[in-house]
Amino acid sequence: MKKSVILIMAAIFSLSIYSCRETTQEKTEEAAKAIGKDIEEGAEKAGEKIKKGAEKVEQEIDEEIHNTDDVNNEEATDDAA
């Protein structure tokens, strides 16, 4: 009787450890997915800012080439930002 109780306890212990391991793995996978999503969103925002900056540089170069950057010897208002 004593041996069977010990075997049952060992089996329950083994199952509980296995269950905890699965839960930990699931939480780790969820965290990894969340991190991936954050990285993707950050990369998207960075890409948008780079694109905006490139467009502004293109506009500034165009203004310099066509001498439309200065108005009455004052900097155009879009340069202040």
C-alpha distance (Angstrom), angle and dihedral (degrees) to the residues before:
residue distance angle dihedral
M1 . . .
K2 3.77 . .
K3 3.81 91.8 .
S4 3.79 92.9 50.5
V5 3.83 91.5 51.2
I6 3.80 89.9 50.9
L7 3.82 90.9 48.5
I8 3.80 91.5 49.3
M9 3.81 91.0 48.3
A10 3.82 90.2 48.8
A11 3.82 90.4 50.4
I12 3.80 92.0 49.4
F13 3.80 90.4 47.6
S14 3.82 91.1 50.1
L15 3.80 91.8 50.1
S16 3.79 92.7 48.3
I17 3.81 91.8 51.4
Y18 3.81 90.7 48.5
S19 3.80 90.2 49.0
C20 3.81 92.4 50.6
R21 3.79 90.4 49.0
E22 3.81 91.0 54.1
T23 3.80 91.6 48.5
T24 3.79 91.2 50.0
Q25 3.79 90.9 48.8
E26 3.81 91.4 49.9
K27 3.80 91.6 49.8
T28 3.80 90.7 48.4
E29 3.80 91.0 50.9
E30 3.81 91.1 48.9
A31 3.80 90.9 49.8
A32 3.80 91.0 49.0
K33 3.80 90.6 51.3
A34 3.81 90.8 49.6
I35 3.80 91.0 49.9
G36 3.80 90.1 49.2
K37 3.79 90.6 51.1
D38 3.82 91.2 49.9
I39 3.80 90.9 50.1
E40 3.80 91.4 48.8
E41 3.81 92.4 50.1
G42 3.80 91.2 46.7
A43 3.79 91.6 50.3
E44 3.80 90.3 49.4
K45 3.81 91.8 51.8
A46 3.80 91.4 46.6
G47 3.80 90.3 50.0
E48 3.80 91.3 51.2
K49 3.82 91.6 50.1
I50 3.80 91.6 48.1
K51 3.79 90.2 50.2
K52 3.84 91.4 49.3
G53 3.80 90.7 48.6
A54 3.80 92.0 49.2
E55 3.80 90.5 50.5
K56 3.81 90.8 50.8
V57 3.80 91.3 48.9
E58 3.80 89.7 49.3
Q59 3.80 89.9 51.1
E60 3.81 92.6 47.9
I61 3.80 91.8 49.5
D62 3.80 90.4 48.7
E63 3.82 90.3 50.6
E64 3.80 91.2 50.2
I65 3.81 92.9 48.2
H66 3.81 92.8 49.7
N67 3.83 94.7 38.4
T68 3.80 92.2 -121.6
D69 3.80 96.0 122.8
D70 3.81 97.7 91.6
V71 3.78 123.7 56.2
N72 3.85 114.2 -165.1
N73 3.82 89.4 -17.4
E74 3.82 89.9 -58.4
E75 3.77 125.6 111.6
A76 3.76 114.3 -100.0
T77 3.82 113.8 -101.5
D78 3.81 93.3 -114.7
D79 3.84 89.9 66.5
A80 3.79 92.0 65.1
A81 3.80 93.3 70.5
